[in-house]
Structures are given as C-alpha cells and as structure tokens.
Amino acid sequence: MHDSSARVRQSIGKIVDLKLVVGLVAMLTGVRVPLVAKRGAGFVSGMLLWTMPAIGDPVADVAAPVAIIRAAGCLIPTPQGIVMGINRVLGKLQLPMGRHTSGEDPRQTAARETWEETGIEVNVDTLLFTLDENRVHLYLCAPKSPIVDYSLLQSRDKWEVSKVVVLDPHTMRNFDGAIVTNPWRFPETRVLLKMLFPSVRD
C-alpha cells in the first residue's frame, strides 16, 4: 500500500460513481435506493446515511448542510493496514472517532480523538464521509511522523480502547500477521474499507 492516501483518493473517486454506490446499497441492505449525485453521492446503510463529498473539491468540507457536529474521527491508511481500535467494553473493532467538544472545529475533534484512542498525532486532510445528517465527520488523516514500530501503538484512553491494531480488512490480519477475530462495531465499515484499500498482502 505504497502512498496509501493517494490510493484512498483514487478508490473514493471510483466509489462515488453513482452505479457503484447504488450497488453497494443493494449489497448492504438488499434494497435499491434511487440517488442523485451532485457534489458527491450518498447511500443508505442500515439506519445511517453516508454522504461522500467530491474529493478534490475545495469547498467539499462546507458543501453539506450546516448541522450540529456530534462526533468526528480519522481513517488512517498505512503501508501495513488501517489503524483501528478495539473497544474496551464491546470488544469490537472501530475507527478512531469520538464526541465533539464545544468550541472545537470538527478537524480538531478528529485529531484529538485519534490521539486519545491510538496515540498517533495526525494531520487531518480530506473530509471523506459524513453520517447522521452531517453530524458525524470522518476524515482522511496521516501521521505527523512516520510510525517506526507499530507494536508501540497504544491508546491514551484505556477506558475507551483496549488495544490498537493496524488491520488489513481483506485478510483480517494485524500488522504482525496475527488474525483479528473481534467483530466490527459497524459491519458496513469493513465493506467500505475493502473497497477503499487493496490488501497489503497482494
């Protein structure tokens, strides 16, 4: 997964194609949903509406209707996989994301929550998706410094995340080759990640 962020952008450009989006809806829900794509595209997965802004659009971050931000987080691609956490209470895989604090920009929320849950300081880049009528933001993020030793990654918030993993969503293997058997907190996340990323074992 050389130049992981660039590959994410290329993959999203393909996913935003309306036919692929509607196909993904059908795959996830069994229901075909008519959609209209302008700046980006949206699709319904379970009870969540995901909206994809047009990548590279300088106004993508403000294209969606104004809403009260509830949470924000990061999708962090690395050469070894995608950085995720295992929820301490639920024992389920989740992307680093958390509650928005009053006075924060959603990008600040994403960076703070990512640091708390993974110990990684990130640069927050493109807005990838919004959920819950634009109240939850997910950004493409990159570590400020190269990750030298993945085994040293650990959450600063042990109440929320018990373990940090760097996961290949295709093989469900951690960076060290160990198979991760934990279920996904939101199963549709794996479907998206498999579409966004080639397997690191390819």
N, C-alpha and C positions, 0 to 999 in steps of 0.2 A: 504494500500500500504506500508506494513512494508518492510524495506530495499529496497526502491524504485529503487536505482541504480542497485542492483543485478537483480531485475525483468526486468529492461530495457535490461540488457545484455542477459538474457535468451530469452526474446522476440525477440531481434535482431537476435540471433542465429537461431531462427525459420524463421524469415522473409528472411534471407539470403539464405535459401533453394530456389533453382532456381525455382521450381514449384510455390512456393508461390509468388515469385517476379513477374513471368510472369503473374500469376493470378491477382496480384494487378495492373499490367499494363493494362490488359484487362478490369478490373473493372473501372479504372480511365479514360481510353482513348477509350475503345471499340475496341482496336487493339491489337492483339497478336504480341509481339516483340521477335524475337529469341535472346537469350543472351548466353554468355559464361562466366561462373563463375570460376575465378581462386582464387586470394586472397579474393575477395569479389564478390559482384554482383551489377549490375546496373539496373535501369529501367527508362523508359521514362514516364514522367507525364506532359502532355501538351507540352510545349516547353522546359522543364527542364530535364536534365539528372542527376539523383541522383546516386551517386556511394557509395556503402557500403563497407568499408574495413572490413577485417576479425577481429572480436572482439577478443582481447587477443593476436593478432599478434604484437610483439614488434616493427615491422617496418611498422605497418599499416599507421602511420602518413606520411610516406615518400614513400608509395607504389605507389601512384598515380603520373602521370606525373607532372613535375615541371611546375607551372603556376604562373602568377602574381595574388596575392591574392587581391580580391576586397572587401570582407567582411567576417566577422566571428561572431558567436554567440553561445548561450548556450541553451540546453534543460535541465531544472531543475526539476526533479521529487521531490515531497514532499509527506508526508502522506495525505495531503488534496487535491492534484492535481498537475497540471503543471503550473509553473509560466509563465505568459504571460502578454503582454501589449496591451492596446487599442490605436491604432494610433490616434493622436490628429486630424489630418487633414482628414484622411479617415474614422475614426470611426470603423476601422476593427481590429480584433484580430491578433496579430503577436508574434512570439517568439522573445526574446531579441537578437538583431543582428544589426550590423551596419558596417559602412565603415571602411576599414583597413587604418591605418595611416602609412606613410612611416617610416621605421625603426623598426616597431613593428613585433614581432612574431605573427602569427595568434591566438595563445592562449592568448596572451596579449590583442589583439583586442577583442576577445570574452569576456574576463574578464572585460575589461574597458567598453565595450558597455552594458554588463549586469548590471554593477553597475550604469551606467548612466540612463538606462531605467527602472530598478527595485529597485535600492538602495541596492542590495544584493551583498556582496563581495563573490566571488566563487573560489573554486579550480577547475581548468579545467582538466578534465580527458580524456576519450577516444574520439577519432575522430569518430563520428557516420556516418555522410554523407558529401559528397561534391557535390556541384551543379555547373552549368555553367562551365563545363570542369575544375573542380578543383579550380575554382577561389573563391568559397564561401565555407567556412568550418562551420559545425555545430558540436559542442562538447557536450558530456555528462558532466554536471557540478553539483557541490554540494556546498551548502552554507558553508562558513568557520565556521560560528557559527549557531547554531540551530535558526530557526525562531520561536520566542516566541509568537509574536502577528501578525498574517497575516494582520490584519486591518491597521497596521502601515506601510506596504509596500507602497512606493511611488517613482515615477520616479524623478531622479535628473535633467532630461531633459524634462521639460514640453512642449517644442516645438515639441518634437517627440512623447511622450507618455502621455496621459491624465490620465490614470488610470492603476494600476497594479491589475491583477486578478490571482487567483490560481484555475485553472479550471479542472473540470472533463470533459474530451472530450466526454464521453458517454452521460452524462445527461445534459451537458452544464450548470452545476451549479457551482457558485463560492464557495469558502470555507465556506461562511456564509449561504449557501443554496439558495441564490438568483439566478434566472435563467438569464444567459447572452444571450442576443438576438443579439449582434453585429455579423455581418458576418465575415468570415475568410478572411484575406488578400490573403492567398493562400489556397484554399479549400482542396487541397490534404494533407495539414498539418494535418487536423483533421483525415483523413483516417489513416495516419501513427501513430498518437498518440493513436488512438483507438486500433490499433494492438499492440502497444508497452506497453500500460498500461491497467490493469484491472480497472473497475470502482471503485472509492473509496466508493461507496455506496453498493458494493457487500458484 
